[in-house]
């Protein structure tokens, strides 16, 4: 039998044959081909992911469950994760994005948490490219329509435009839920003699082998061979959420697992392997919506809005009653057994049989060769002194604010309901998204960010910077970072240079996590993000979550007061490498990003938290894309106030105003609190910039624009 047609490598086939002690049959090969795909097995990255710190004082659950959980205090936890749905969104933008949102919500639900907030990472091609408008429009509508209908607010995100995503857009979906720490549901608690129950929508042929499709690059052949895309039903998901939470509240379930990639096979084998039990499934008991489905199709269907439950036999009647009340299909499809056996029956005949551990964790890892790109250091060449200074500084600032990756994304988030559930304190369009917790003073803050341009130039420094940006933003807002989730979006690992870049990005991220004591509690890997047109930029997406003790200790952005003194804290020599300014001026990415300085980053976070907690500033914003000038302009626009900014320039004016990188923030401070502010930042670089006043934004005599003429939200086409 030709095992290669199922996407199985020779060494994988030999490992399966040895474990089974026989030749695997066709159904087994089809299952292993999907379960051992890159998307499910992480065979190319599992050893690299061990570099991430995953333990901390606030970590309740780390990697290995459906999502990570951090302790918010007083017995409450935040469960969160980010996951990719890139290939489906490239070939069917609306449904690919919608089912990505649905899938990440179910990951959170599987822990017994109520989903309360979503964010999205959107990476689109150049605005002028022929496919960008169609892809971006479909993906945004899919995110909005599903989230709005299911009743989970979309409170923030990150949107990037770059030609590398022309044929391969990225949709990364983040969700956060709240759960009492004594009510967490685990996928590792099944015992022999319990029932395997399927709850939710009927199983069809949609999405069969979708995980395998997500593990190859997007070529014309891949698109021709793609599985039928999953169809999302947010109203069914809403019913599923309420039914699952009711079952948990009544203590009627032992374990619960989302059916995402690889469907029933993935969810059931994971529960069996993690719990150390066997499982026998009868696929003729699975409710179907398509006639004459073969066992392997039932095994690998990725039909949406389904959950796998492990139930004690004595609770089955009550479980069925809850399912009926919520108008959901519910069927017993198997039972747990002693041992490690995992068997699939179809009308009494055994069609597949493996050790459960083989299915979920038996794929041989791949250590691809890695090679530093030959042209990496050539890309660092950037003599700033040879760059001509802007002829019109006003126009430069206005143009930069209108660059696609920096411009307002109001056309996107206007399609999202960010206020449903009525917990949103700060929603889309702000540096940090913030939620209240009903009945508590505590606020939950979250940031989703990425900087693919710096990762492409120096992957170690870029990976560290991507993590640091999220932590800086949280700290400035007054949120103690508790942990993060990541989605590692990269092209093919089979290219040694691309594999080296991914490896270095991960090392840089890990170094920053260690330095800032911000552990990785969950995540996802998405490889083979490339097409015939080329590979995407290395794009690790970071979602970091923090806690603010009370509303009074939350420092928002865009709250200038007339007469406030403006300060920049942090080093005064940023870099134009990989900056939006340089990309706008030259149309190419070059230079070497700033070195990661762990002591400086940690010192910044400590002082920023103290500044917010002590109520010393009126407003604060971490300096990020577009540099200091863009941060000043955004603060002015949000506040509706101007400023007169005049300060000594220790370097070229364009470098200080538009350079990026490093631990920096912009603060506005009431005059009476300036001495205290300065004392808090003693020992750290501090530059007084000017005063908040009037309706004009004036910067060092070269920029002078009325605040009401700064770019207003506009739709990018």
Buried (B, 14 or more C-beta within 10 A) or exposed (E): EEBEEBBBBEEBBEBBEEBBEEEBBBBBBBBBBBBBBBBBBBBBBBEBBEBBBBEBEBBBBBBBBBBBBBBBEEEBBBBBBBBBBBBBBBBBBBBBBBBBBBBBBBBBBBBBBBBBBBBBBBBBBBBEBEBBBEBBBBBBBBBBBBBBBBBBBBBBBBBBBBBBBBBBBBBBBBBBBBBBBEBBBBBEBBBBEBBBBBBBBBBBBBBBBBBBBBBBBBEEEBEEEBBBBBBBBBEBBBBBBBBBBBBBEEEBBBBBBBBBBBBBBBBBBBBBBBBBBBBBBBBEBBBBBBEEBBBBBBBBBBBBBBBBBBBBEEBBEEBBEBBEEBEBBBBBBBBBBEEBBBBBBBEEEEBBBBBBBBBBBBBEEBEBEBEEBEEBEEBBEBEBEEBEEBEEBBEBBBBBBBBBBBBBBBBBBBBBBBEBBEBBBBBBBBBBBBBBBEEEEBBBBBBBBBBBBBBBBBBBBBBBBBBBBBBBBBBBBBBBBBBBBBBBBBBBBBBBBBBBBBBBBBBBBBBBBBBBBBBBBBBBBBBBBBBEBEBBBBBBBBBBBBBBBEEEBBBBBBBBBEBBBBBBBBBBBBBBBBBBBBBBBEEEBBBBBBEBBBEBBBBBBEBBBBBBBBBBBBBBBBBBBBBBBBBBBBBBBBBEBBBBBEBEEEEBBBBBBBBBBBBBBBBBBBEEBBEBBBEBBEEBBBBBBBBBBBEBBBBBEBBBBEBEEBBEEEEBE
